[in-house]
């Protein structure tokens, strides 16, 4: 470092470098190997200089204020670690891509990308999660419930990605962006729950959460296949859906859009002529959704797939939760039953083989009105506005945002506003759990 500084004072560009356990002095910077080779004789006074370039694991540290190079680190076995310090400040904040973080950092380069890992104590980590997963102005008890969820979730999911870091900073784990949005209210929620974890049968739980459930949470087995005893569905009357993000939502899909979405996701089919929820859970959430193409082919999707199958960034249309219904324009109920001489014995025309063929195709396709003979005469099977024909649209309407499992953040806010404590909120959304203080 001293030699590099001395050379810089003499006008010679030089930086210290750490390469595979040995400190080196790098002099001069060139855009190509020919220019570097031509300049070797200029620096012959520094021993026997050789031309080197940055390897695939090399990390260059620069001064962002002026762009000057400060240091190079190239060691495939030991990634670069940086722990900021400032006088007697135990843990100063460090800026990274517009966000401030506590703790130290590790930089791992593999080719053209650098993985940046923030090493931070659990308490400061949770402080960097809570204000990004829940608005920091929300009631303290709701934020405390979120803090316990964040702490427990991270502990349960250590090593989820099988990488050098414990958890990622996106919604795939939970959002973590440091101290920018932290407030005294959100930090107090973390401080007041210091060391508190949510346990089931003596072990930390997978404390999953979502924005809102739309009216009821759901059994994990009806979403992710695995039965988890503490993740059971409950009717929820605490959410304020009118003021929640995506609390109430609806999207209209055309037949062509659904056909394209299904094919793009690898589900080969002809033109979709019907779409309907075939099965709901006891909680009233969708368990199975089905689509039928012009050839009578049925494509069905259950559990989490029933929520994700219609999501499309191409059309910017989404089923935000598992709590939705599908209505087909012109028909009384998409996928509904036909009643013949009875008000109680309905049959699904697609599954029973009850098809009516005519010049317009196979009923109930949208291009030919269908009529039924009743005691009062011949009535159209459809509504008056479409002349008995079904429109080409399918209206998907629902409530809630997320996977419907575990804690509802909007519901936690509603419970806190009604005077419930954080522990009571946790006990409502997670079945049979206890709060353990490890502090």
SVG drawing of the C-alpha trace seen along z (x, -y; Angstrom):
<svg xmlns="http://www.w3.org/2000/svg" viewBox="-96 -13 111 52">
<polyline fill="none" stroke="black" stroke-width="0.4" points="0.0,0.0 2.8,-2.4 4.7,-1.7 1.5,-2.3 0.9,-5.6 4.5,-6.7 4.2,-5.9 1.0,-7.8 2.6,-10.9 5.3,-10.6 2.5,-10.5 2.8,-6.8 -0.6,-5.0 -0.3,-2.1 -2.5,-0.2 -2.0,2.6 -3.5,6.0 -4.1,9.2 -3.7,12.3 -4.1,15.8 -2.7,15.0 0.2,12.7 0.2,8.9 1.2,7.5 1.9,4.1 0.1,3.3 1.4,0.4 -0.3,-1.2 -3.7,-0.5 -4.2,0.4 -7.2,1.2 -5.5,4.1 -2.6,6.5 -0.6,5.0 -0.5,1.6 0.5,3.2 3.3,5.2 4.7,2.1 4.9,0.3 6.8,3.1 10.2,1.5 8.9,-1.8 8.5,0.0 11.6,2.2 12.9,0.3 10.3,2.2 11.9,5.6 10.7,7.9 7.2,6.7 4.7,9.0 1.5,8.2 -1.6,9.4 -5.3,9.0 -8.2,9.4 -9.3,13.0 -12.8,14.3 -12.7,14.0 -11.0,10.6 -12.8,7.8 -11.8,4.1 -12.5,1.6 -13.0,-1.9 -13.7,-5.3 -17.2,-6.1 -16.7,-9.8 -14.0,-10.0 -13.8,-6.5 -10.2,-6.0 -9.1,-2.4 -8.2,-1.8 -7.5,1.9 -7.8,5.3 -8.6,8.6 -8.3,11.9 -8.6,15.0 -10.9,17.9 -10.6,19.7 -11.4,16.7 -14.0,14.1 -13.4,10.5 -14.8,9.4 -15.4,5.9 -16.4,4.8 -17.0,1.1 -15.9,-0.8 -16.1,-4.4 -14.4,-5.4 -16.3,-4.0 -19.5,-3.4 -20.1,0.3 -21.9,0.9 -22.1,-2.0 -24.5,-2.0 -23.1,-1.2 -24.8,-2.3 -25.3,0.3 -27.3,-0.4 -29.4,-3.1 -30.0,-1.3 -28.3,-1.5 -27.3,1.7 -25.9,2.7 -23.1,5.1 -20.3,6.4 -20.2,7.6 -18.7,10.4 -18.2,10.2 -18.0,13.3 -17.3,13.0 -17.8,15.8 -17.4,14.6 -19.3,11.4 -21.4,11.3 -20.7,10.5 -22.8,11.9 -22.9,9.5 -23.7,11.0 -24.6,8.8 -23.4,10.4 -25.6,8.9 -26.9,10.0 -30.5,11.3 -31.9,8.2 -30.6,5.8 -31.7,8.1 -35.3,8.2 -35.2,4.4 -34.4,4.4 -37.3,6.7 -40.2,5.4 -40.7,1.9 -40.5,3.5 -43.0,6.3 -45.4,4.2 -46.0,0.4 -44.0,-1.0 -46.9,-3.3 -49.2,-0.4 -50.2,0.5 -47.3,1.6 -48.9,4.9 -49.2,5.8 -45.6,4.9 -44.5,7.0 -46.4,10.0 -44.6,9.3 -41.2,9.1 -41.8,12.5 -42.8,14.0 -39.7,12.5 -37.3,13.8 -38.8,17.2 -39.1,17.6 -35.5,16.7 -34.3,19.1 -36.4,21.9 -35.3,21.2 -31.5,20.9 -29.8,22.4 -33.0,22.5 -31.1,21.8 -28.1,24.0 -25.7,21.1 -23.1,19.1 -25.9,17.0 -28.7,18.0 -31.7,16.3 -32.2,14.1 -33.6,10.5 -36.6,11.0 -40.2,12.2 -38.9,15.7 -37.8,15.6 -38.8,12.2 -38.0,8.7 -34.9,7.2 -33.5,3.8 -31.8,2.5 -32.5,-0.7 -33.8,-3.2 -37.5,-2.8 -37.1,-1.9 -38.8,-4.2 -38.9,-4.4 -42.2,-2.5 -40.9,0.4 -37.6,0.6 -39.5,0.7 -41.5,3.6 -38.3,5.5 -36.8,4.4 -39.9,5.4 -39.9,8.9 -36.1,9.4 -35.4,13.1 -39.0,14.2 -39.6,17.1 -42.8,19.0 -42.6,22.7 -44.7,25.8 -43.9,28.9 -40.7,27.2 -39.3,26.2 -39.4,23.0 -42.1,23.0 -42.1,22.0 -43.8,18.7 -45.2,17.9 -47.4,14.8 -49.2,13.0 -50.8,9.6 -54.4,10.6 -56.5,13.8 -59.8,12.2 -61.9,13.9 -60.2,17.1 -56.7,18.6 -56.1,22.1 -54.7,25.4 -51.1,25.8 -52.1,29.2 -54.6,27.5 -52.0,25.1 -48.6,26.8 -49.6,30.5 -47.8,31.0 -49.9,31.2 -48.5,28.9 -50.3,29.0 -49.8,25.3 -50.8,24.0 -54.6,24.6 -57.3,22.6 -59.4,20.2 -62.3,17.9 -61.0,14.3 -63.3,11.3 -60.5,8.9 -59.3,7.8 -60.3,4.4 -60.4,5.5 -61.7,2.1 -58.5,0.5 -56.1,3.3 -53.8,3.6 -55.5,6.0 -58.1,6.5 -60.8,6.8 -59.9,7.4 -61.2,8.6 -59.8,9.3 -61.7,10.2 -59.9,12.7 -60.9,13.5 -61.0,17.1 -58.0,16.3 -56.0,14.9 -56.6,18.0 -55.7,20.3 -52.5,18.4 -51.6,18.4 -52.2,22.2 -50.2,23.0 -47.3,20.6 -47.1,22.5 -46.8,25.9 -50.4,27.0 -51.2,27.8 -54.8,27.1 -57.2,25.8 -59.4,22.8 -60.7,22.6 -64.5,22.5 -65.2,22.8 -63.4,22.0 -64.8,22.7 -63.9,23.4 -64.7,27.1 -63.9,27.4 -63.7,25.2 -62.2,26.0 -64.3,26.0 -62.8,22.5 -64.3,21.3 -61.0,21.0 -60.3,22.5 -59.0,26.0 -59.5,26.9 -60.0,24.9 -60.7,26.4 -60.6,25.3 -62.3,27.0 -61.1,26.5 -63.1,26.8 -62.3,30.5 -63.7,31.3 -60.2,31.6 -60.3,30.8 -57.3,29.2 -57.5,29.0 -55.2,27.4 -55.3,27.7 -53.9,26.0 -51.2,23.4 -51.3,24.1 -55.0,23.0 -53.8,19.6 -50.9,19.2 -52.1,20.7 -53.9,17.6 -51.1,15.1 -49.8,13.4 -47.3,10.5 -48.1,10.4 -51.7,9.3 -51.0,7.9 -53.8,10.0 -53.5,12.1 -55.4,14.2 -54.0,12.6 -55.2,15.3 -57.0,18.6 -60.3,16.8 -62.0,16.2 -64.8,17.1 -65.1,17.3 -68.2,16.0 -68.7,16.5 -70.6,13.8 -74.0,14.9 -74.2,18.1 -75.7,18.2 -72.6,19.8 -69.5,21.0 -69.2,24.7 -72.6,24.7 -75.1,27.6 -78.0,28.3 -81.2,29.3 -83.6,31.6 -87.0,32.1 -85.5,31.6 -84.2,28.7 -81.8,31.0 -80.2,33.4 -77.9,31.3 -75.4,32.6 -72.3,31.1 -72.8,31.2 -69.1,31.6 -68.6,34.5 -71.8,36.3 -71.6,36.4 -74.7,34.2 -73.7,32.3 -76.0,30.7 -74.6,30.7 -75.8,28.3 -74.7,26.1 -73.1,23.7 -71.0,26.4 -71.2,28.2 -73.3,26.5 -72.8,24.6 -70.3,22.9 -70.7,19.2 -71.7,19.3 -75.1,20.8 -77.9,20.1 -79.1,23.0 -82.7,23.3 -84.5,25.5 -88.2,26.5 -89.9,25.7 -93.4,25.7 -93.8,22.1 -92.4,22.6 -89.1,22.5 -86.5,20.3 -83.0,19.3 -80.1,20.7 -78.3,17.5 -79.1,13.9 -81.2,11.4 -78.4,9.0 -76.6,11.5 -79.6,13.1 -78.8,16.4 -75.2,16.4 -72.3,16.5 -69.8,13.7 -66.1,14.5 -65.1,13.2 -64.5,14.9 -64.6,12.6 -62.3,13.7 -63.1,11.9 -61.6,12.4 -60.4,11.0 -57.1,11.1 -53.5,11.1 -51.1,14.0 -51.0,17.7 -53.6,17.6 -51.4,19.6 -50.4,18.4 -50.5,14.9 -52.5,12.2 -50.7,8.9 -53.9,7.0 -55.7,9.2 -53.0,8.6 -53.5,4.8 -57.3,5.3 -56.8,7.4 -54.3,4.8 -56.8,2.1 -59.4,4.1 -57.1,4.4 -55.5,7.8 -51.9,8.3 -49.1,9.5 -49.1,12.9 -52.9,13.2 -52.5,12.4 -49.9,15.1 -52.0,17.6 -55.0,16.9 -53.2,17.4 -50.9,20.3 -52.7,23.3 -51.3,24.7 -48.1,22.7 -46.3,21.0 -44.1,18.0 -40.7,18.8 -38.2,16.1 -34.7,17.1 -33.2,13.9"/>
</svg>
